[in-house]
Amino acid sequence: MSTTPQTTPDLPGRVAIVTGAGRGLGRSMAEALSAAGASVTVAARSTRELDELVGQIEAGGGSALACPTDLTDEAAVEAMVAATVERFGRLDLLVNNGGILATTPLVDQTAEEWDSVMATNLRGTFLATRAAGRHFVAQGSGKVVNIASNFALKGVAHHAAYSASKAAVIAFTRSMAVEWARHGIQVNALAPGYFATSMNAEVREDSDVLTKVVRAIPARRMGDPSELQPWLLLLAGPASDFMTGEVIVIDGGQSVR
């Protein structure tokens, strides 16, 4: 029996922003939203990767806007949302995927590295959600999908900053779900485990490390980015209109060991 939601995504006329869209899960999610008919603003720091993605989407008949953005910069995030509304005329969905990872023992971690992780993963989520939320509240509808992590739900050595930032994203998700429910806005989160992306390329290239990682996953493998797409489309579409404040964990069973 399939464990993925059996929905038929239908997003024509909808407009989405996906942060951290230059590669990995963000790119995969932007592609899925475009394939479902949405116009998509793709944001990240790398102009080259964004331009390549926009070219790919437009070649397939979709509509996309590249918006190089530093998510820690308040003015830049506001400009990202404004550019989206100016180009497409509205905004319906924000996917907060932008984030960075630090693998460092706490006693060796600098305050600068800690602050950098928190600034991108948490401050960036706050800034983008606030900017998009102004449009959502005004129009009486909108959806936010925050990309958390299964690391927020379990103890993981050498990942205190990342785990703390993602746990904060979950708490932020639940707070905003309650605050904005009366405005017709749904705020939910996805908490992926190990998916094969550029973020863990070094892990996958080291057979010993990969074996150790996979052994800790009951499914005995990493996920493919395409396996996250149905869940994103569920949260992006009308099937989730009465669902808010939820966290969907997709990690091959790792967080329930």
Contacts in CASP RR format, 6 or more apart in sequence:
PFRMAT RR
TARGET T0000
AUTHOR 0000-0000-0000
METHOD contacts of the structure
MODEL  1
MSTTPQTTPDLPGRVAIVTGAGRGLGRSMAEALSAAGASVTVAARSTREL
DELVGQIEAGGGSALACPTDLTDEAAVEAMVAATVERFGRLDLLVNNGGI
LATTPLVDQTAEEWDSVMATNLRGTFLATRAAGRHFVAQGSGKVVNIASN
FALKGVAHHAAYSASKAAVIAFTRSMAVEWARHGIQVNALAPGYFATSMN
AEVREDSDVLTKVVRAIPARRMGDPSELQPWLLLLAGPASDFMTGEVIVI
DGGQSVR
4 227 0 8 1.000
4 230 0 8 1.000
4 231 0 8 1.000
5 230 0 8 1.000
5 231 0 8 1.000
5 234 0 8 1.000
5 239 0 8 1.000
7 230 0 8 1.000
7 233 0 8 1.000
7 234 0 8 1.000
7 237 0 8 1.000
7 239 0 8 1.000
9 32 0 8 1.000
9 36 0 8 1.000
9 233 0 8 1.000
9 234 0 8 1.000
9 236 0 8 1.000
9 237 0 8 1.000
10 36 0 8 1.000
10 37 0 8 1.000
10 237 0 8 1.000
10 238 0 8 1.000
11 33 0 8 1.000
11 36 0 8 1.000
11 37 0 8 1.000
11 38 0 8 1.000
11 233 0 8 1.000
11 236 0 8 1.000
11 237 0 8 1.000
12 37 0 8 1.000
12 38 0 8 1.000
13 37 0 8 1.000
13 38 0 8 1.000
13 39 0 8 1.000
14 37 0 8 1.000
14 38 0 8 1.000
14 39 0 8 1.000
14 92 0 8 1.000
14 93 0 8 1.000
14 236 0 8 1.000
14 237 0 8 1.000
15 38 0 8 1.000
15 39 0 8 1.000
15 40 0 8 1.000
15 41 0 8 1.000
15 84 0 8 1.000
15 88 0 8 1.000
15 89 0 8 1.000
15 90 0 8 1.000
15 91 0 8 1.000
15 92 0 8 1.000
15 93 0 8 1.000
16 30 0 8 1.000
16 33 0 8 1.000
16 38 0 8 1.000
16 39 0 8 1.000
16 40 0 8 1.000
16 41 0 8 1.000
16 91 0 8 1.000
16 92 0 8 1.000
16 93 0 8 1.000
16 94 0 8 1.000
16 95 0 8 1.000
16 236 0 8 1.000
17 40 0 8 1.000
17 41 0 8 1.000
17 43 0 8 1.000
17 67 0 8 1.000
17 80 0 8 1.000
17 81 0 8 1.000
17 84 0 8 1.000
17 91 0 8 1.000
17 93 0 8 1.000
17 94 0 8 1.000
17 95 0 8 1.000
17 128 0 8 1.000
17 132 0 8 1.000
18 26 0 8 1.000
18 29 0 8 1.000
18 30 0 8 1.000
18 33 0 8 1.000
18 40 0 8 1.000
18 41 0 8 1.000
18 42 0 8 1.000
18 43 0 8 1.000
18 95 0 8 1.000
18 97 0 8 1.000
19 26 0 8 1.000
19 43 0 8 1.000
19 44 0 8 1.000
19 69 0 8 1.000
19 71 0 8 1.000
19 94 0 8 1.000
19 95 0 8 1.000
19 96 0 8 1.000
19 97 0 8 1.000
19 98 0 8 1.000
19 124 0 8 1.000
19 128 0 8 1.000
20 26 0 8 1.000
20 42 0 8 1.000
20 43 0 8 1.000
20 44 0 8 1.000
20 97 0 8 1.000
20 98 0 8 1.000
20 99 0 8 1.000
21 27 0 8 1.000
21 29 0 8 1.000
21 30 0 8 1.000
21 40 0 8 1.000
21 42 0 8 1.000
21 43 0 8 1.000
21 44 0 8 1.000
21 50 0 8 1.000
21 53 0 8 1.000
21 97 0 8 1.000
22 30 0 8 1.000
22 42 0 8 1.000
22 44 0 8 1.000
22 46 0 8 1.000
22 49 0 8 1.000
22 50 0 8 1.000
22 53 0 8 1.000
23 44 0 8 1.000
23 46 0 8 1.000
23 49 0 8 1.000
23 197 0 8 1.000
23 198 0 8 1.000
24 195 0 8 1.000
24 197 0 8 1.000
24 198 0 8 1.000
24 199 0 8 1.000
24 225 0 8 1.000
25 97 0 8 1.000
25 147 0 8 1.000
25 192 0 8 1.000
25 195 0 8 1.000
25 197 0 8 1.000
25 225 0 8 1.000
25 228 0 8 1.000
26 95 0 8 1.000
26 97 0 8 1.000
26 98 0 8 1.000
26 147 0 8 1.000
27 42 0 8 1.000
27 49 0 8 1.000
27 53 0 8 1.000
27 225 0 8 1.000
28 225 0 8 1.000
28 226 0 8 1.000
28 228 0 8 1.000
28 229 0 8 1.000
29 95 0 8 1.000
29 97 0 8 1.000
29 228 0 8 1.000
29 229 0 8 1.000
29 232 0 8 1.000
30 40 0 8 1.000
30 42 0 8 1.000
30 53 0 8 1.000
30 57 0 8 1.000
30 64 0 8 1.000
31 53 0 8 1.000
31 56 0 8 1.000
31 57 0 8 1.000
32 229 0 8 1.000
32 232 0 8 1.000
32 233 0 8 1.000
33 40 0 8 1.000
33 93 0 8 1.000
33 95 0 8 1.000
33 232 0 8 1.000
33 233 0 8 1.000
33 236 0 8 1.000
34 40 0 8 1.000
34 57 0 8 1.000
34 62 0 8 1.000
34 63 0 8 1.000
34 64 0 8 1.000
36 233 0 8 1.000
36 236 0 8 1.000
37 62 0 8 1.000
38 92 0 8 1.000
38 93 0 8 1.000
38 236 0 8 1.000
39 62 0 8 1.000
39 63 0 8 1.000
39 64 0 8 1.000
39 65 0 8 1.000
39 88 0 8 1.000
40 57 0 8 1.000
40 63 0 8 1.000
40 64 0 8 1.000
40 65 0 8 1.000
41 64 0 8 1.000
41 65 0 8 1.000
41 66 0 8 1.000
41 67 0 8 1.000
41 80 0 8 1.000
41 83 0 8 1.000
41 84 0 8 1.000
41 87 0 8 1.000
41 88 0 8 1.000
42 50 0 8 1.000
42 53 0 8 1.000
42 54 0 8 1.000
42 64 0 8 1.000
42 65 0 8 1.000
42 66 0 8 1.000
42 67 0 8 1.000
43 50 0 8 1.000
43 67 0 8 1.000
43 68 0 8 1.000
43 69 0 8 1.000
43 71 0 8 1.000
43 80 0 8 1.000
44 50 0 8 1.000
44 68 0 8 1.000
44 69 0 8 1.000
44 98 0 8 1.000
45 68 0 8 1.000
45 69 0 8 1.000
45 70 0 8 1.000
46 68 0 8 1.000
47 66 0 8 1.000
47 68 0 8 1.000
50 66 0 8 1.000
50 67 0 8 1.000
50 68 0 8 1.000
51 66 0 8 1.000
53 64 0 8 1.000
53 66 0 8 1.000
54 64 0 8 1.000
54 65 0 8 1.000
54 66 0 8 1.000
55 64 0 8 1.000
57 63 0 8 1.000
57 64 0 8 1.000
58 64 0 8 1.000
63 88 0 8 1.000
65 83 0 8 1.000
65 84 0 8 1.000
65 87 0 8 1.000
65 88 0 8 1.000
67 79 0 8 1.000
67 80 0 8 1.000
67 83 0 8 1.000
67 84 0 8 1.000
69 76 0 8 1.000
69 77 0 8 1.000
69 79 0 8 1.000
69 80 0 8 1.000
70 76 0 8 1.000
71 77 0 8 1.000
71 98 0 8 1.000
71 99 0 8 1.000
71 120 0 8 1.000
71 123 0 8 1.000
71 124 0 8 1.000
71 127 0 8 1.000
71 128 0 8 1.000
72 119 0 8 1.000
72 120 0 8 1.000
72 123 0 8 1.000
72 124 0 8 1.000
72 127 0 8 1.000
74 127 0 8 1.000
77 124 0 8 1.000
77 127 0 8 1.000
77 128 0 8 1.000
77 131 0 8 1.000
78 127 0 8 1.000
78 131 0 8 1.000
80 128 0 8 1.000
80 131 0 8 1.000
81 91 0 8 1.000
81 128 0 8 1.000
81 131 0 8 1.000
81 132 0 8 1.000
81 135 0 8 1.000
84 91 0 8 1.000
85 91 0 8 1.000
85 135 0 8 1.000
90 135 0 8 1.000
90 139 0 8 1.000
91 132 0 8 1.000
91 135 0 8 1.000
91 136 0 8 1.000
91 142 0 8 1.000
92 141 0 8 1.000
92 142 0 8 1.000
92 143 0 8 1.000
93 142 0 8 1.000
93 143 0 8 1.000
93 144 0 8 1.000
93 145 0 8 1.000
93 236 0 8 1.000
94 128 0 8 1.000
94 129 0 8 1.000
94 132 0 8 1.000
94 133 0 8 1.000
94 143 0 8 1.000
94 144 0 8 1.000
94 145 0 8 1.000
95 144 0 8 1.000
95 145 0 8 1.000
95 147 0 8 1.000
95 232 0 8 1.000
95 236 0 8 1.000
96 124 0 8 1.000
96 125 0 8 1.000
96 128 0 8 1.000
96 129 0 8 1.000
96 144 0 8 1.000
96 145 0 8 1.000
96 146 0 8 1.000
96 147 0 8 1.000
96 169 0 8 1.000
97 147 0 8 1.000
98 120 0 8 1.000
98 121 0 8 1.000
98 124 0 8 1.000
98 147 0 8 1.000
99 120 0 8 1.000
99 121 0 8 1.000
100 116 0 8 1.000
100 117 0 8 1.000
100 120 0 8 1.000
100 121 0 8 1.000
101 117 0 8 1.000
101 159 0 8 1.000
101 162 0 8 1.000
101 199 0 8 1.000
102 109 0 8 1.000
102 113 0 8 1.000
102 114 0 8 1.000
102 116 0 8 1.000
102 117 0 8 1.000
102 159 0 8 1.000
102 161 0 8 1.000
102 162 0 8 1.000
103 158 0 8 1.000
103 159 0 8 1.000
103 162 0 8 1.000
104 113 0 8 1.000
104 158 0 8 1.000
104 161 0 8 1.000
105 157 0 8 1.000
105 158 0 8 1.000
106 158 0 8 1.000
106 160 0 8 1.000
109 160 0 8 1.000
109 161 0 8 1.000
113 161 0 8 1.000
114 161 0 8 1.000
117 161 0 8 1.000
117 162 0 8 1.000
117 165 0 8 1.000
118 161 0 8 1.000
118 164 0 8 1.000
118 165 0 8 1.000
121 162 0 8 1.000
121 165 0 8 1.000
121 166 0 8 1.000
121 168 0 8 1.000
121 169 0 8 1.000
122 165 0 8 1.000
122 168 0 8 1.000
122 169 0 8 1.000
122 172 0 8 1.000
125 146 0 8 1.000
125 169 0 8 1.000
125 172 0 8 1.000
126 172 0 8 1.000
129 144 0 8 1.000
129 146 0 8 1.000
129 172 0 8 1.000
129 176 0 8 1.000
129 187 0 8 1.000
132 144 0 8 1.000
133 142 0 8 1.000
133 144 0 8 1.000
133 180 0 8 1.000
133 185 0 8 1.000
136 142 0 8 1.000
136 144 0 8 1.000
136 180 0 8 1.000
136 183 0 8 1.000
136 185 0 8 1.000
137 180 0 8 1.000
137 183 0 8 1.000
137 185 0 8 1.000
140 183 0 8 1.000
140 184 0 8 1.000
140 185 0 8 1.000
141 183 0 8 1.000
141 184 0 8 1.000
141 185 0 8 1.000
142 184 0 8 1.000
142 185 0 8 1.000
142 186 0 8 1.000
143 185 0 8 1.000
143 186 0 8 1.000
143 187 0 8 1.000
143 188 0 8 1.000
143 235 0 8 1.000
143 236 0 8 1.000
143 237 0 8 1.000
143 240 0 8 1.000
144 173 0 8 1.000
144 176 0 8 1.000
144 185 0 8 1.000
144 186 0 8 1.000
144 187 0 8 1.000
144 188 0 8 1.000
145 188 0 8 1.000
145 189 0 8 1.000
145 190 0 8 1.000
145 232 0 8 1.000
145 235 0 8 1.000
145 236 0 8 1.000
146 169 0 8 1.000
146 170 0 8 1.000
146 172 0 8 1.000
146 173 0 8 1.000
146 187 0 8 1.000
146 188 0 8 1.000
146 189 0 8 1.000
146 190 0 8 1.000
147 169 0 8 1.000
147 189 0 8 1.000
147 190 0 8 1.000
147 192 0 8 1.000
148 166 0 8 1.000
148 167 0 8 1.000
148 169 0 8 1.000
148 170 0 8 1.000
148 173 0 8 1.000
148 189 0 8 1.000
148 190 0 8 1.000
148 191 0 8 1.000
148 247 0 8 1.000
149 162 0 8 1.000
149 163 0 8 1.000
149 166 0 8 1.000
149 191 0 8 1.000
149 192 0 8 1.000
149 193 0 8 1.000
150 191 0 8 1.000
150 192 0 8 1.000
150 193 0 8 1.000
150 249 0 8 1.000
150 251 0 8 1.000
150 254 0 8 1.000
150 255 0 8 1.000
151 159 0 8 1.000
151 162 0 8 1.000
151 163 0 8 1.000
151 166 0 8 1.000
151 193 0 8 1.000
152 163 0 8 1.000
152 166 0 8 1.000
152 167 0 8 1.000
152 169 0 8 1.000
152 170 0 8 1.000
152 191 0 8 1.000
153 167 0 8 1.000
153 191 0 8 1.000
153 249 0 8 1.000
153 255 0 8 1.000
154 254 0 8 1.000
154 255 0 8 1.000
155 163 0 8 1.000
156 162 0 8 1.000
156 163 0 8 1.000
166 191 0 8 1.000
169 189 0 8 1.000
170 189 0 8 1.000
170 191 0 8 1.000
170 247 0 8 1.000
173 187 0 8 1.000
173 188 0 8 1.000
173 189 0 8 1.000
173 245 0 8 1.000
173 247 0 8 1.000
174 245 0 8 1.000
176 187 0 8 1.000
177 186 0 8 1.000
177 187 0 8 1.000
177 188 0 8 1.000
177 244 0 8 1.000
177 245 0 8 1.000
177 246 0 8 1.000
178 245 0 8 1.000
180 187 0 8 1.000
181 244 0 8 1.000
185 244 0 8 1.000
186 235 0 8 1.000
186 240 0 8 1.000
186 241 0 8 1.000
186 243 0 8 1.000
186 244 0 8 1.000
186 245 0 8 1.000
187 244 0 8 1.000
187 245 0 8 1.000
188 235 0 8 1.000
188 240 0 8 1.000
188 243 0 8 1.000
188 244 0 8 1.000
188 245 0 8 1.000
188 246 0 8 1.000
188 247 0 8 1.000
188 248 0 8 1.000
189 245 0 8 1.000
189 246 0 8 1.000
189 247 0 8 1.000
189 248 0 8 1.000
190 228 0 8 1.000
190 231 0 8 1.000
190 232 0 8 1.000
190 235 0 8 1.000
190 247 0 8 1.000
190 248 0 8 1.000
190 250 0 8 1.000
191 247 0 8 1.000
191 248 0 8 1.000
191 249 0 8 1.000
191 250 0 8 1.000
191 251 0 8 1.000
191 255 0 8 1.000
192 228 0 8 1.000
192 250 0 8 1.000
192 251 0 8 1.000
193 223 0 8 1.000
193 249 0 8 1.000
193 250 0 8 1.000
193 251 0 8 1.000
193 252 0 8 1.000
193 254 0 8 1.000
193 255 0 8 1.000
194 200 0 8 1.000
194 213 0 8 1.000
194 217 0 8 1.000
194 222 0 8 1.000
194 223 0 8 1.000
194 251 0 8 1.000
194 254 0 8 1.000
195 222 0 8 1.000
195 223 0 8 1.000
195 224 0 8 1.000
195 225 0 8 1.000
195 227 0 8 1.000
195 228 0 8 1.000
196 204 0 8 1.000
196 222 0 8 1.000
196 223 0 8 1.000
196 224 0 8 1.000
196 225 0 8 1.000
197 225 0 8 1.000
200 222 0 8 1.000
202 209 0 8 1.000
203 209 0 8 1.000
203 210 0 8 1.000
203 213 0 8 1.000
204 210 0 8 1.000
204 222 0 8 1.000
213 222 0 8 1.000
214 220 0 8 1.000
214 221 0 8 1.000
214 222 0 8 1.000
216 254 0 8 1.000
216 257 0 8 1.000
217 251 0 8 1.000
217 252 0 8 1.000
217 253 0 8 1.000
217 254 0 8 1.000
218 252 0 8 1.000
218 253 0 8 1.000
218 254 0 8 1.000
218 256 0 8 1.000
218 257 0 8 1.000
219 252 0 8 1.000
219 253 0 8 1.000
223 252 0 8 1.000
227 250 0 8 1.000
228 250 0 8 1.000
231 248 0 8 1.000
231 250 0 8 1.000
234 240 0 8 1.000
235 243 0 8 1.000
235 248 0 8 1.000
249 255 0 8 1.000
END
